[in-house]
Amino acid sequence: MHPATSSLQSDRRKYNWQAHSRVGFWAWLWAAFLLVITLCISTYAQSQAPQTASSDLPPGEGKAVVQRACTTCHTSGTISRKRATAAEWSATVDEMVNRGAELSDEEIVTVGRYLAASFPATPNPNTTTTPTVH
């Protein structure tokens, strides 16, 4: 027998093929487990993401524009919780347009009116005057 051939045969005998295949099996099993966990977490995170349900916005002229232009950055809940005067809503809409909201001039007016009518400022009970009787 040739010396190189005998060396090659002894190397084959030393390598434990069963142990190698077990390591490969556990590596594949671990990778599959991590993939399943990642998919579960991703699905859960998507289900917990804030929804922009239109049910938070009352009906009215301008609702569709608000849904299109405003809910790309804000949830409808965020919009519906804010209370402001017509002037404050107008200033807010102008600021959002300056920040990148895409509205035509007509839509700016429509959105301002819709928000002012739908979410008016709540009166401050400390500044409300009561009529005095003389």
MONOR-V49134 format. One record per run of one state. SS is the DSSP state (2 for helix, 1 for strand, 0 for the rest). FROM is the first residue (numbers start at 1). LEN is the number of residues. Records with the same first field share a line. If there is no record, write none. Layout:
SS = FROM-LEN, FROM-LEN
This chain:
0 = 1-2, 15-2, 49-5, 57-6, 70-6, 82-2, 85-1, 99-6, 119-1, 121-14
2 = 3-12, 17-32, 54-3, 63-7, 76-6, 86-13, 105-14
1 = 84-1, 120-1
